[in-house]
Every structure is written in structure tokens, then in C-alpha cells.
Amino acid sequence: MKEVLFKTGGILIVIGAVLPIFLPDVAPFVFAVGALLFAPIQINDIYEGKNLIIRRLRRQQVFGAMMLLVTATLMLTQHFDLPPFRGAEWEITLLIAVVLEVYTVFRIDHEQQKEQ
């Protein structure tokens, strides 16, 4: 069940990130649902090994998941025109989150293969 929610959240995040081009009124809600499904599962995933590199990468991954939640919040504040953020600040936080998530996924996989 957890894996299904995690994958569904990831798919909704990608759809919600692309939707502002086509349906800007729906995009914040799709992205927010995806972030709320994806981020808590990734944040609560615990690495119990002793590899310091993977521990550091997990901290970066958790920060990336938190940035996805910040992005969802900023998208919603833009949608509802709430102060202090009314522009496209969410694009910056999304870029940070994407870079961290993509980097850590590949590096953690590489480090785990090196351990074996």
C-alpha cells in the first residue's frame, strides 16, 4: 500500500508540475495532493546502515521532499493570490527539489551497489 501511494504521489507531482502550462487552475491542487502523498513517505523512510555518504544523501533527499511541500504551498498561495508570495516563486523551489531528488536517487543507488 505504501509503495502504491508513493508512486501515485510521484506521478501526481510530475503531472502537477506540467499542468500550469495547460490548466493553471487545477495544477496547484494536483501537485499538492501528489506532494502530500510522496513527501511523508520519503521523509519517514529510514536508512539504518553505517555508510556516511548514504546518510548525507538521505538528509538531502528529505530536504528535497520538504521543498516539494513548500512548492505546493507556494503554488496554492499564487492560485489564491495570498500575500506575501503572488508570483512564480514556486518554480525556484521546484527546481531545487527536482535537482536534489534526482541527484540523490542516482547517488544512493550507486552507493548501495558499491556496498554490495
Secondary structure by P-SEA (a helix, b strand, c coil): caaaaaaaaaaaaaaaaacccccccaaaaaaaaaaaacaaaaaacccccccaaaaaaaaaaaaaaaaaaaaaaaaaaaaaccccccccaaaaaaaaaaaaaaaaaaaaaaaaaaac
